Amino acid sequence: MKYPPKAHVIQSTEGQTVHLMARVVTKDNVAVQQSGITGTGGQEITRNIFDMSVADPIAGIATSSLDKTAKIFDTLQTDAEWTADTTGYNFLDSVATADLATGTKRWRVQYSMVVTGEETITWEYFVDVQDVYGS
C-alpha cells in the first residue's frame, strides 16, 4: 500500500498498545493548548479508526470522543519517548489493542479538533500491525 506524502507510519506487533504522539500547531505555527480547543465534557477531540484492508476503508470502524485534558499538554514535552526533534510534542494518545484487531493489518487513525479562531485541525497515522500470535 502506498501512503500519502508525509504520512506518519507506525510499526507495531499485535497485542501492543500503540502510543501516537504529535506536535499539533495552529496555522500560525503556535502549539495548541487545551484552552483553545472548543467543545466540552470530554468531547473535544475525535478519533476515527479505519481498517485499510477492507474494500471500503472510508467507513470508520471505531469513533471515539477524547478529552482534551487527557491528550493535549499545554507545554511541549521533551521526554525520551519523543525522538523527532528537540522541540517536543503536545499530543499523546494510547490506542488500546482492542481498537486494533489482531492479525496482520493496516489501520488509519485520524484525529480532528476545532481550535478557536482556526478551522478544524486534522492529522493521521497509518499503523501497520504485524501478526505474532498466528491469529
N, CA, C and O atoms as a MOPAC input file, in Angstrom:
PM7 MOZYME 1SCF
protein

 N      0.83900 1    -1.18700 1     0.00000 1
 C      0.00000 1     0.00000 1     0.00000 1
 C      0.87600 1     1.23900 1     0.00000 1
 O      1.87600 1     1.30400 1     0.71500 1
 N      0.50100 1     2.20900 1    -0.79500 1
 C      1.21800 1     3.47300 1    -0.79700 1
 C      0.57800 1     4.39800 1     0.22200 1
 O     -0.64100 1     4.42500 1     0.39300 1
 N      1.42100 1     5.14200 1     0.88300 1
 C      0.94100 1     6.09600 1     1.87200 1
 C      0.97200 1     7.48900 1     1.27500 1
 O      1.77600 1     7.75600 1     0.38100 1
 N      0.11300 1     8.38800 1     1.75000 1
 C      0.17000 1     9.77100 1     1.27800 1
 C      1.52400 1    10.39100 1     1.62800 1
 O      2.19400 1     9.93000 1     2.55300 1
 N      1.93100 1    11.43000 1     0.89900 1
 C      3.18700 1    12.10100 1     1.23600 1
 C      3.16800 1    12.57200 1     2.68800 1
 O      2.14400 1    13.04400 1     3.18300 1
 N      4.28300 1    12.44300 1     3.34800 1
 C      4.44900 1    12.87200 1     4.73500 1
 C      3.55000 1    12.12800 1     5.71500 1
 O      3.25700 1    12.64900 1     6.79100 1
 N      3.11200 1    10.93500 1     5.37200 1
 C      2.28400 1    10.15000 1     6.28200 1
 C      3.13300 1     9.66300 1     7.45300 1
 O      4.31100 1     9.34400 1     7.29000 1
 N      2.53200 1     9.61300 1     8.60900 1
 C      3.19000 1     9.06000 1     9.78800 1
 C      2.88200 1     7.56900 1     9.79800 1
 O      1.72800 1     7.18000 1     9.98000 1
 N      3.88900 1     6.73500 1     9.60800 1
 C      3.68400 1     5.29400 1     9.56000 1
 C      4.30200 1     4.68300 1    10.81100 1
 O      5.48200 1     4.89200 1    11.09300 1
 N      3.50800 1     3.93300 1    11.55600 1
 C      3.91900 1     3.32000 1    12.80800 1
 C      3.91700 1     1.81100 1    12.61900 1
 O      2.95500 1     1.25200 1    12.09200 1
 N      4.97800 1     1.15400 1    13.03900 1
 C      5.05600 1    -0.30900 1    13.00400 1
 C      4.78600 1    -0.83200 1    14.41400 1
 O      5.34100 1    -0.31900 1    15.38500 1
 N      3.94300 1    -1.84200 1    14.52200 1
 C      3.62200 1    -2.41200 1    15.82100 1
 C      3.39600 1    -3.90600 1    15.65800 1
 O      3.15900 1    -4.39100 1    14.55100 1
 N      3.46800 1    -4.62300 1    16.75200 1
 C      3.10600 1    -6.03400 1    16.74200 1
 C      1.79100 1    -6.18600 1    17.49400 1
 O      1.50600 1    -5.44000 1    18.43100 1
 N      0.99600 1    -7.16200 1    17.07200 1
 C     -0.31700 1    -7.31900 1    17.69600 1
 C     -0.16400 1    -7.55100 1    19.19500 1
 O      0.80800 1    -8.15000 1    19.65400 1
 N     -1.13800 1    -7.06700 1    19.93900 1
 C     -1.11200 1    -7.20600 1    21.38500 1
 C     -0.44600 1    -6.03600 1    22.09300 1
 O     -0.45300 1    -5.98200 1    23.32300 1
 N      0.12800 1    -5.10000 1    21.34800 1
 C      0.77100 1    -3.94200 1    21.95100 1
 C     -0.13000 1    -2.72100 1    21.85100 1
 O     -0.82200 1    -2.52700 1    20.85200 1
 N     -0.11500 1    -1.90100 1    22.89200 1
 C     -0.77300 1    -0.61000 1    22.82500 1
 C      0.10700 1     0.30100 1    21.97600 1
 O      1.32900 1     0.30000 1    22.12100 1
 N     -0.50600 1     1.06800 1    21.10200 1
 C      0.22400 1     1.96400 1    20.21200 1
 C      0.12700 1     3.38400 1    20.77200 1
 O     -0.96900 1     3.89400 1    21.00300 1
 N      1.28000 1     4.01600 1    20.98700 1
 C      1.33300 1     5.37600 1    21.51800 1
 C      1.59800 1     6.33300 1    20.35700 1
 O      2.64800 1     6.27000 1    19.71900 1
 N      0.64600 1     7.21100 1    20.09200 1
 C      0.74400 1     8.15000 1    18.98100 1
 C      0.97700 1     9.55000 1    19.53500 1
 O      0.22700 1    10.03300 1    20.38400 1
 N      2.02500 1    10.18600 1    19.04200 1
 C      2.44300 1    11.49200 1    19.54500 1
 C      2.51600 1    12.48300 1    18.38900 1
 O      2.75100 1    12.09700 1    17.24400 1
 N      2.31200 1    13.76400 1    18.69900 1
 C      2.40900 1    14.79900 1    17.66900 1
 C      2.63200 1    16.15600 1    18.32000 1
 O      2.32700 1    16.36300 1    19.49500 1
 N      3.16600 1    17.06000 1    17.53700 1
 C      3.17100 1    18.46700 1    17.90800 1
 C      2.08900 1    19.09900 1    17.03800 1
 O      2.27400 1    19.27700 1    15.83400 1
 N      0.96300 1    19.43400 1    17.65600 1
 C     -0.17400 1    19.99800 1    16.93500 1
 C     -0.08500 1    21.51300 1    17.05700 1
 O     -0.04500 1    22.06500 1    18.15600 1
 N     -0.05400 1    22.17600 1    15.88900 1
 C      0.10100 1    23.62900 1    15.87100 1
 C     -1.01200 1    24.27200 1    15.05300 1
 O     -1.64700 1    23.62200 1    14.22200 1
 N     -1.23700 1    25.55400 1    15.29900 1
 C     -2.21000 1    26.32900 1    14.54300 1
 C     -1.61400 1    26.72500 1    13.19800 1
 O     -0.45600 1    26.42300 1    12.91000 1
 N     -2.41000 1    27.39900 1    12.38200 1
 C     -1.91800 1    27.85600 1    11.08200 1
 C     -0.78400 1    28.86100 1    11.23200 1
 O     -0.00900 1    29.06600 1    10.29800 1
 N     -0.68100 1    29.49200 1    12.40100 1
 C      0.40800 1    30.42700 1    12.68500 1
 C      1.60700 1    29.74600 1    13.33500 1
 O      2.52100 1    30.41300 1    13.82100 1
 N      1.59900 1    28.41900 1    13.34000 1
 C      2.68300 1    27.60800 1    13.89800 1
 C      2.86500 1    27.78800 1    15.41100 1
 O      3.98500 1    27.75800 1    15.92100 1
 N      1.75000 1    27.97500 1    16.11100 1
 C      1.74500 1    28.08500 1    17.56500 1
 C      1.17700 1    26.78600 1    18.12200 1
 O      0.13300 1    26.31800 1    17.66800 1
 N      1.85300 1    26.20800 1    19.09700 1
 C      1.39200 1    24.94600 1    19.68300 1
 C      0.00000 1    25.10600 1    20.29600 1
 O     -0.25100 1    26.05100 1    21.04400 1
 N     -0.89200 1    24.18400 1    19.97500 1
 C     -2.25700 1    24.19000 1    20.50800 1
 C     -2.20800 1    23.94800 1    22.01300 1
 O     -1.44000 1    23.11700 1    22.49900 1
 N     -3.04300 1    24.69000 1    22.74100 1
 C     -3.20400 1    24.47800 1    24.17300 1
 C     -4.64400 1    24.08700 1    24.45800 1
 O     -5.53800 1    24.34100 1    23.65100 1
 N     -4.86200 1    23.46700 1    25.61300 1
 C     -6.19100 1    22.98000 1    25.97400 1
 C     -7.24900 1    24.07400 1    25.91500 1
 O     -8.35800 1    23.83600 1    25.43500 1
 N     -6.92100 1    25.26700 1    26.39600 1
 C     -7.90600 1    26.35200 1    26.46600 1
 C     -8.39100 1    26.80900 1    25.09200 1
 O     -9.45900 1    27.41100 1    24.98900 1
 N     -7.63100 1    26.53500 1    24.04700 1
 C     -8.01700 1    26.95200 1    22.70800 1
 C     -8.89300 1    25.96100 1    21.97200 1
 O     -9.40000 1    26.26400 1    20.89300 1
 N     -9.07800 1    24.77600 1    22.54200 1
 C     -9.85100 1    23.72800 1    21.87600 1
 C    -11.31900 1    23.85900 1    22.27100 1
 O    -11.64600 1    23.92800 1    23.45600 1
 N    -12.20700 1    23.89300 1    21.26700 1
 C    -13.63700 1    24.03300 1    21.55000 1
 C    -14.23900 1    22.67900 1    21.92100 1
 O    -13.62800 1    21.63100 1    21.71000 1
 N    -15.43000 1    22.72400 1    22.47000 1
 C    -16.10900 1    21.50500 1    22.91300 1
 C    -16.03200 1    21.39700 1    24.42800 1
 O    -15.22800 1    22.07100 1    25.07200 1
 N    -16.87800 1    20.54300 1    24.98600 1
 C    -16.91900 1    20.40100 1    26.44000 1
 C    -17.09800 1    18.94400 1    26.83900 1
 O    -17.51400 1    18.10200 1    26.04300 1
 N    -16.77200 1    18.67900 1    28.08500 1
 C    -17.08900 1    17.39900 1    28.69500 1
 C    -16.48700 1    16.17500 1    28.04400 1
 O    -17.16200 1    15.15400 1    27.90600 1
 N    -15.22600 1    16.25600 1    27.64100 1
 C    -14.57200 1    15.08700 1    27.07400 1
 C    -14.91000 1    14.81900 1    25.62500 1
 O    -14.59000 1    13.74900 1    25.10800 1
 N    -15.54800 1    15.76300 1    24.95900 1
 C    -15.95700 1    15.58700 1    23.57100 1
 C    -15.13600 1    16.46400 1    22.62100 1
 O    -15.60100 1    16.77700 1    21.52500 1
 N    -13.94100 1    16.86000 1    23.01600 1
 C    -13.21700 1    17.87700 1    22.26200 1
 C    -12.39200 1    17.35300 1    21.08500 1
 O    -12.22500 1    18.06300 1    20.09300 1
 N    -11.88400 1    16.14500 1    21.17200 1
 C    -11.04600 1    15.57500 1    20.10800 1
 C    -11.73500 1    14.30800 1    19.59700 1
 O    -12.17500 1    13.47300 1    20.38600 1
 N    -11.82400 1    14.17300 1    18.27600 1
 C    -12.43700 1    12.98800 1    17.68900 1
 C    -11.35300 1    12.08500 1    17.11900 1
 O    -10.46900 1    12.54100 1    16.39200 1
 N    -11.42800 1    10.79600 1    17.45600 1
 C    -10.51500 1     9.79500 1    16.89300 1
 C    -11.33700 1     8.81200 1    16.08100 1
 O    -12.28800 1     8.21900 1    16.59000 1
 N    -10.96900 1     8.64000 1    14.81700 1
 C    -11.60100 1     7.65200 1    13.93600 1
 C    -10.55500 1     6.62300 1    13.54400 1
 O     -9.42100 1     6.97100 1    13.21300 1
 N    -10.94000 1     5.36000 1    13.58200 1
 C    -10.04500 1     4.27200 1    13.17900 1
 C    -10.64700 1     3.59900 1    11.95400 1
 O    -11.82700 1     3.24900 1    11.93500 1
 N     -9.81500 1     3.42600 1    10.93300 1
 C    -10.23500 1     2.82900 1     9.67400 1
 C     -9.41800 1     1.57000 1     9.40900 1
 O     -8.19700 1     1.58500 1     9.56500 1
 N    -10.07000 1     0.48600 1     9.01200 1
 C     -9.40500 1    -0.75600 1     8.62000 1
 C     -9.06500 1    -0.63500 1     7.14100 1
 O     -9.95900 1    -0.65400 1     6.29500 1
 N     -7.79000 1    -0.51300 1     6.82700 1
 C     -7.35900 1    -0.28900 1     5.44500 1
 C     -7.33700 1    -1.56800 1     4.61300 1
 O     -7.03600 1    -1.51500 1     3.42100 1
 N     -7.65000 1    -2.71600 1     5.21600 1
 C     -7.63000 1    -3.97500 1     4.46500 1
 C     -9.00200 1    -4.33500 1     3.88200 1
 O     -9.12800 1    -5.34100 1     3.18500 1
 N    -10.01700 1    -3.53500 1     4.15600 1
 C    -11.34700 1    -3.83200 1     3.63600 1
 C    -11.58300 1    -3.07100 1     2.33100 1
 O    -10.84000 1    -2.15000 1     1.99000 1
 N    -12.61900 1    -3.46900 1     1.61600 1
 C    -12.91300 1    -2.86500 1     0.31600 1
 C    -13.25900 1    -1.38500 1     0.43000 1
 O    -12.94800 1    -0.61200 1    -0.47600 1
 N    -13.89700 1    -0.97400 1     1.52300 1
 C    -14.30100 1     0.42200 1     1.70300 1
 C    -13.70200 1     0.98400 1     2.98800 1
 O    -14.39400 1     1.07700 1     4.00100 1
 N    -12.41700 1     1.36200 1     2.95800 1
 C    -11.79800 1     1.86800 1     4.18700 1
 C    -12.28600 1     3.25800 1     4.57900 1
 O    -11.87300 1     3.79100 1     5.60900 1
 N    -13.15800 1     3.84400 1     3.77300 1
 C    -13.70900 1     5.16100 1     4.09700 1
 C    -14.62900 1     5.06500 1     5.31300 1
 O    -14.72100 1     6.01100 1     6.09600 1
 N    -15.30300 1     3.93900 1     5.47500 1
 C    -16.20300 1     3.75000 1     6.61200 1
 C    -15.37300 1     3.37800 1     7.83800 1
 O    -14.79100 1     2.29500 1     7.89600 1
 N    -15.32200 1     4.27400 1     8.80800 1
 C    -14.55400 1     4.00700 1    10.02600 1
 C    -15.17500 1     2.89700 1    10.85000 1
 O    -16.39600 1     2.74700 1    10.88200 1
 N    -14.33500 1     2.11800 1    11.51700 1
 C    -14.85600 1     1.02100 1    12.34300 1
 C    -15.02600 1     1.43700 1    13.80000 1
 O    -15.74600 1     0.77900 1    14.55200 1
 N    -14.37100 1     2.52100 1    14.20300 1
 C    -14.49200 1     2.97100 1    15.58300 1
 C    -14.30600 1     4.47900 1    15.63500 1
 O    -13.35700 1     5.02200 1    15.06900 1
 N    -15.21600 1     5.14200 1    16.31700 1
 C    -15.11200 1     6.57500 1    16.53600 1
 C    -15.16500 1     6.81800 1    18.03500 1
 O    -16.02800 1     6.28000 1    18.73000 1
 N    -14.24100 1     7.62800 1    18.52700 1
 C    -14.19100 1     7.94200 1    19.95100 1
 C    -14.08700 1     9.44300 1    20.13900 1
 O    -13.47400 1    10.14500 1    19.33500 1
 N    -14.69900 1     9.92400 1    21.21800 1
 C    -14.51700 1    11.31100 1    21.63400 1
 C    -13.51600 1    11.31400 1    22.77100 1
 O    -13.66700 1    10.57600 1    23.74500 1
 N    -12.49000 1    12.14800 1    22.64600 1
 C    -11.40600 1    12.17300 1    23.62100 1
 C    -11.38900 1    13.49700 1    24.36800 1
 O    -11.69900 1    14.54900 1    23.80700 1
 N    -11.02800 1    13.43000 1    25.62100 1
 C    -10.95000 1    14.59600 1    26.49200 1
 C     -9.63300 1    15.33100 1    26.24400 1
 O     -8.55800 1    14.73700 1    26.32700 1
 N     -9.72500 1    16.62100 1    25.94300 1
 C     -8.53000 1    17.40600 1    25.65700 1
 C     -7.55400 1    17.43200 1    26.82700 1
 O     -6.34400 1    17.51200 1    26.61500 1
 N     -8.06300 1    17.36700 1    28.07100 1
 C     -7.16100 1    17.42700 1    29.22700 1
 C     -6.33900 1    16.15600 1    29.38600 1
 O     -5.31500 1    16.15600 1    30.07000 1
 N     -6.78400 1    15.07600 1    28.75700 1
 C     -6.05300 1    13.81200 1    28.83100 1
 C     -5.10100 1    13.61700 1    27.65300 1
 O     -4.23200 1    12.74700 1    27.70400 1
 N     -5.25400 1    14.41600 1    26.59200 1
 C     -4.48500 1    14.18800 1    25.36200 1
 C     -3.57200 1    15.34500 1    24.95800 1
 O     -2.57300 1    15.12700 1    24.27300 1
 N     -3.89900 1    16.57700 1    25.37400 1
 C     -3.12300 1    17.75100 1    24.97700 1
 C     -2.36400 1    18.29400 1    26.18400 1
 O     -2.93700 1    18.46800 1    27.26000 1
 N     -1.07700 1    18.55800 1    25.99900 1
 C     -0.24700 1    19.19300 1    27.02400 1
 C     -0.15700 1    20.68400 1    26.69900 1
 O     -0.03100 1    21.05800 1    25.53300 1
 N     -0.22100 1    21.53400 1    27.72200 1
 C     -0.11500 1    22.97500 1    27.49800 1
 C      1.32900 1    23.43400 1    27.29800 1
 O      1.56000 1    24.56000 1    26.85600 1
 N      2.28700 1    22.59300 1    27.61100 1
 C      3.70000 1    22.88400 1    27.33400 1
 C      4.26200 1    21.71500 1    26.53300 1
 O      3.84700 1    20.56900 1    26.70600 1
 N      5.20200 1    22.01800 1    25.66400 1
 C      5.79700 1    20.95700 1    24.84300 1
 C      6.61400 1    20.01500 1    25.71200 1
 O      7.39000 1    20.44300 1    26.56700 1
 N      6.42200 1    18.72200 1    25.47300 1
 C      7.09600 1    17.66900 1    26.23200 1
 C      8.33600 1    17.20700 1    25.46600 1
 O      8.28800 1    17.04500 1    24.24600 1
 N      9.42400 1    16.99900 1    26.16600 1
 C     10.67900 1    16.59500 1    25.50300 1
 C     11.28800 1    15.37500 1    26.17300 1
 O     12.50900 1    15.27300 1    26.28800 1
 N     10.44400 1    14.44700 1    26.61600 1
 C     10.96300 1    13.25200 1    27.27500 1
 C     11.60700 1    12.30900 1    26.25100 1
 O     11.58700 1    12.57000 1    25.04800 1
 N     12.16500 1    11.23400 1    26.74500 1
 C     12.93400 1    10.30400 1    25.90900 1
 C     12.08300 1     9.59500 1    24.85500 1
 O     12.62300 1     9.09200 1    23.86900 1
 N     10.78000 1     9.54900 1    25.04400 1
 C      9.90700 1     8.88800 1    24.06900 1
 C      9.84100 1     9.65500 1    22.75200 1
 O      9.61500 1     9.05800 1    21.70000 1
 N     10.03600 1    10.95900 1    22.80000 1
 C      9.95600 1    11.80800 1    21.60200 1
 C     11.34300 1    11.90800 1    20.98900 1
 O     12.26000 1    12.45500 1    21.60000 1
 N     11.49300 1    11.38600 1    19.79700 1
 C     12.80900 1    11.37000 1    19.15200 1
 C     12.84300 1    12.15700 1    17.83800 1
 O     13.86600 1    12.17100 1    17.15400 1
 N     11.73900 1    12.80600 1    17.48200 1
 C     11.66200 1    13.50700 1    16.19400 1
 C     12.54500 1    14.74800 1    16.14600 1
 O     13.14200 1    15.04600 1    15.11100 1
 N     12.63200 1    15.47700 1    17.26600 1
 C     13.42500 1    16.70100 1    17.32000 1
 C     13.57900 1    17.11200 1    18.78100 1
 O     13.16300 1    16.38100 1    19.68000 1
 N     14.17200 1    18.27400 1    19.01800 1
 C     14.35300 1    18.74100 1    20.39300 1
 C     13.25700 1    19.70700 1    20.83200 1
 O     13.26300 1    20.16900 1    21.97300 1
 N     12.32800 1    20.01300 1    19.95100 1
 C     11.25700 1    20.95100 1    20.26900 1
 C     10.19300 1    20.31000 1    21.15500 1
 O      9.75100 1    20.92500 1    22.12500 1
 N      9.77700 1    19.09200 1    20.83900 1
 C      8.83800 1    18.36800 1    21.68300 1
 C      7.45900 1    18.18200 1    21.07800 1
 O      7.20500 1    18.57400 1    19.94000 1
 N      6.57300 1    17.57800 1    21.85900 1
 C      5.21000 1    17.24400 1    21.43100 1
 C      4.20700 1    17.77800 1    22.43400 1
 O      4.54300 1    18.03900 1    23.58900 1
 N      2.96100 1    17.94000 1    21.98000 1
 C      1.89700 1    18.37200 1    22.89000 1
 C      0.65000 1    17.48800 1    22.80500 1
 O     -0.37300 1    17.79400 1    23.41800 1
 N      0.73800 1    16.39600 1    22.04900 1
 C     -0.38400 1    15.45800 1    21.92200 1
 C      0.13000 1    14.04400 1    22.13000 1
 O      1.16200 1    13.66300 1    21.57800 1
 N     -0.59700 1    13.26400 1    22.93400 1
 C     -0.27100 1    11.85600 1    23.14900 1
 C     -1.56400 1    11.08200 1    23.33200 1
 O     -2.39700 1    11.42700 1    24.17100 1
 N     -1.72300 1    10.02700 1    22.53300 1
 C     -2.86600 1     9.13100 1    22.67200 1
 C     -2.36300 1     7.70200 1    22.61500 1
 O     -1.54100 1     7.35300 1    21.76800 1
 N     -2.85600 1     6.88900 1    23.51500 1
 C     -2.52100 1     5.46500 1    23.52700 1
 C     -3.72100 1     4.69500 1    23.00600 1
 O     -4.78500 1     4.69200 1    23.62400 1
 N     -3.54000 1     4.03500 1    21.85300 1
 C     -4.62300 1     3.27800 1    21.23900 1
 C     -4.51100 1     1.83400 1    21.73100 1
 O     -3.50500 1     1.16100 1    21.50100 1
 N     -5.53800 1     1.38300 1    22.39500 1
 C     -5.53200 1     0.05300 1    23.00600 1
 C     -5.56400 1    -1.05300 1    21.96900 1
 O     -6.05000 1    -0.86400 1    20.85400 1
 N     -5.04700 1    -2.19600 1    22.34500 1
 C     -5.03700 1    -3.37900 1    21.49600 1
 C     -6.43700 1    -3.71700 1    20.99300 1
 O     -6.60000 1    -4.13300 1    19.84600 1
 N     -7.43300 1    -3.54300 1    21.83100 1
 C     -8.80900 1    -3.87700 1    21.45500 1
 C     -9.29900 1    -3.04900 1    20.26700 1
 O    -10.17500 1    -3.49300 1    19.52500 1
 N     -8.74300 1    -1.85300 1    20.08200 1
 C     -9.15400 1    -0.99900 1    18.96800 1
 C     -8.45000 1    -1.35300 1    17.66600 1
 O     -8.89300 1    -0.94300 1    16.59300 1
 N     -7.36500 1    -2.10500 1    17.74300 1
 C     -6.62700 1    -2.55000 1    16.56000 1
 C     -6.62900 1    -4.07200 1    16.57700 1
 O     -5.76400 1    -4.69900 1    17.18900 1
 N     -7.60600 1    -4.65500 1    15.90100 1
 C     -7.83200 1    -6.10100 1    15.96000 1
 C     -6.58700 1    -6.90400 1    15.60800 1
 O     -5.69300 1    -6.41700 1    14.91500 1
 N     -6.54300 1    -8.12800 1    16.09000 1
 C     -5.38200 1    -8.99500 1    15.87600 1
 C     -5.24000 1    -9.39900 1    14.42000 1
 O     -6.17400 1    -9.26500 1    13.62900 1
 N     -4.08700 1    -9.88400 1    14.08700 1
 C     -3.77100 1   -10.26500 1    12.71700 1
 C     -2.99600 1    -9.16700 1    12.03400 1
 O     -2.95200 1    -8.03400 1    12.51400 1
 N     -2.38900 1    -9.49700 1    10.92200 1
 C     -1.61700 1    -8.50200 1    10.19000 1
 C     -2.58200 1    -7.59300 1     9.43300 1
 O     -3.30300 1    -8.03900 1     8.54000 1
 N     -2.58300 1    -6.32800 1     9.80000 1
 C     -3.49300 1    -5.36800 1     9.18900 1
 C     -2.87000 1    -3.99700 1     9.15400 1
 O     -1.91500 1    -3.69600 1     9.87000 1
 N     -3.44800 1    -3.16700 1     8.28700 1
 C     -3.10600 1    -1.75000 1     8.24700 1
 C     -4.30300 1    -0.95600 1     8.74900 1
 O     -5.44500 1    -1.21900 1     8.37200 1
 N     -4.02600 1     0.00400 1     9.59100 1
 C     -5.05700 1     0.85300 1    10.15700 1
 C     -4.71900 1     2.31100 1     9.86600 1
 O     -3.54900 1     2.68800 1     9.79800 1
 N     -5.73700 1     3.10700 1     9.69900 1
 C     -5.55300 1     4.56300 1     9.63300 1
 C     -6.24200 1     5.13600 1    10.85400 1
 O     -7.43400 1     4.91600 1    11.06700 1
 N     -5.48600 1     5.87200 1    11.65600 1
 C     -6.02300 1     6.50200 1    12.85600 1
 C     -6.00900 1     8.00700 1    12.60500 1
 O     -4.95200 1     8.61100 1    12.43000 1
 N     -7.19000 1     8.59400 1    12.59200 1
 C     -7.33700 1    10.00300 1    12.25600 1
 C     -7.89800 1    10.77300 1    13.45200 1
 O     -8.83200 1    10.32400 1    14.11500 1
 N     -7.31200 1    11.93300 1    13.71000 1
 C     -7.75300 1    12.80400 1    14.79700 1
 C     -8.22600 1    14.12500 1    14.21600 1
 O     -7.72400 1    14.56900 1    13.18300 1
 N     -9.19400 1    14.75600 1    14.87800 1
 C     -9.61200 1    16.10300 1    14.48700 1
 C    -10.12600 1    16.84400 1    15.71400 1
 O    -10.64700 1    16.24900 1    16.65800 1
 N     -9.96100 1    18.16500 1    15.66900 1
 C    -10.46100 1    19.02700 1    16.73600 1
 C    -10.60600 1    20.43300 1    16.17400 1
 O     -9.97600 1    20.79600 1    15.18100 1
 N    -11.44500 1    21.20700 1    16.83000 1
 C    -11.64700 1    22.59500 1    16.42800 1
 C    -10.95300 1    23.48400 1    17.45200 1
 O    -11.15200 1    23.34700 1    18.65900 1
 N    -10.13300 1    24.39700 1    16.93900 1
 C     -9.41200 1    25.34000 1    17.78800 1
 C     -9.99000 1    26.72100 1    17.53100 1
 O    -10.20800 1    27.10300 1    16.38200 1
 N    -10.23800 1    27.47000 1    18.59600 1
 C    -10.79700 1    28.80200 1    18.48500 1
 C     -9.99200 1    29.64300 1    17.50200 1
 O     -8.76900 1    29.72400 1    17.60800 1
 N    -10.67100 1    30.26500 1    16.55000 1
 C    -10.01500 1    31.09900 1    15.56000 1
 C     -9.38300 1    30.32500 1    14.41700 1
 O     -8.75900 1    30.91900 1    13.53800 1
 N     -9.53500 1    29.02600 1    14.41700 1
 C     -8.95400 1    28.16500 1    13.38100 1
 C    -10.06500 1    27.34300 1    12.73800 1
 O    -11.18500 1    27.28500 1    13.24500 1
 N     -9.74600 1    26.72800 1    11.64200 1
 C    -10.62800 1    25.70700 1    11.10800 1
 C    -10.31600 1    24.41100 1    11.83600 1
 O     -9.45500 1    24.38800 1    12.71500 1
 N    -10.99300 1    23.34900 1    11.48600 1
 C    -10.73100 1    22.05800 1    12.10400 1
 C     -9.30300 1    21.61600 1    11.77800 1
 O     -8.87300 1    21.66400 1    10.62600 1
 N     -8.59300 1    21.19700 1    12.78900 1
 C     -7.24500 1    20.65700 1    12.60100 1
 C     -7.37500 1    19.13800 1    12.55400 1
 O     -7.95700 1    18.53600 1    13.45600 1
 N     -6.83600 1    18.51900 1    11.51000 1
 C     -6.91700 1    17.06800 1    11.33000 1
 C     -5.52500 1    16.52800 1    11.06100 1
 O     -4.75900 1    17.12600 1    10.30500 1
 N     -5.19000 1    15.39700 1    11.67800 1
 C     -3.93100 1    14.71000 1    11.40700 1
 C     -4.16100 1    13.21900 1    11.55000 1
 O     -5.12100 1    12.78800 1    12.18900 1
 N     -3.27200 1    12.42700 1    10.94800 1
 C     -3.49900 1    10.97900 1    10.95100 1
 C     -2.19200 1    10.20000 1    10.95200 1
 O     -1.11200 1    10.71900 1    10.66900 1
 N     -2.35300 1     8.93700 1    11.28400 1
 C     -1.25300 1     7.97900 1    11.32000 1
 C     -1.70600 1     6.72400 1    10.58700 1
 O     -2.89400 1     6.40300 1    10.56300 1
 N     -0.76200 1     6.02500 1     9.99600 1
 C     -1.01900 1     4.69400 1     9.48200 1
 C     -0.27300 1     3.73700 1    10.39700 1
 O      0.92300 1     3.90000 1    10.63700 1
 N     -0.97900 1     2.74400 1    10.90200 1
 C     -0.39900 1     1.79100 1    11.84800 1
 C     -0.39900 1     0.41700 1    11.17400 1
 O     -1.45600 1    -0.12100 1    10.84600 1
 N      0.79100 1    -0.14100 1    10.97400 1
 C      0.93600 1    -1.48800 1    10.46000 1
 C      1.10400 1    -2.43000 1    11.65100 1
 O      2.09400 1    -2.35200 1    12.37800 1
 N      0.13400 1    -3.31700 1    11.84300 1
 C      0.18500 1    -4.27900 1    12.96200 1
 C      0.58200 1    -5.62700 1    12.40100 1
 O     -0.07000 1    -6.14800 1    11.49600 1
 N      1.64100 1    -6.18700 1    12.93100 1
 C      2.14800 1    -7.48700 1    12.48100 1
 C      1.62200 1    -8.60800 1    13.35600 1
 O      1.63800 1    -8.50500 1    14.58200 1
 N      1.16100 1    -9.66700 1    12.73700 1
 C      0.64500 1   -10.84700 1    13.41700 1
 C      1.80000 1   -11.63200 1    14.04100 1
 O      2.68800 1   -12.10700 1    13.33300 1
 N      1.78400 1   -11.76700 1    15.36900 1
 C      2.81800 1   -12.57900 1    16.03200 1
 C      2.23700 1   -13.79900 1    16.72100 1
 O      2.97300 1   -14.69100 1    17.14200 1
 N      0.90900 1   -13.84000 1    16.83800 1
 C      0.27200 1   -14.94600 1    17.52900 1
 C     -0.40700 1   -15.93000 1    16.58500 1
 O     -0.97100 1   -16.92900 1    17.03200 1
 N     -0.35800 1   -15.65800 1    15.28800 1
 C     -0.94700 1   -16.57600 1    14.32300 1
 C     -2.45700 1   -16.48000 1    14.23600 1
 O     -3.12300 1   -17.44300 1    13.85500 1
 N     -2.99900 1   -15.33000 1    14.58600 1
 C     -4.45900 1   -15.18000 1    14.54300 1
 C     -4.92300 1   -14.75900 1    13.17000 1
 O     -6.12200 1   -14.58600 1    12.95000 1

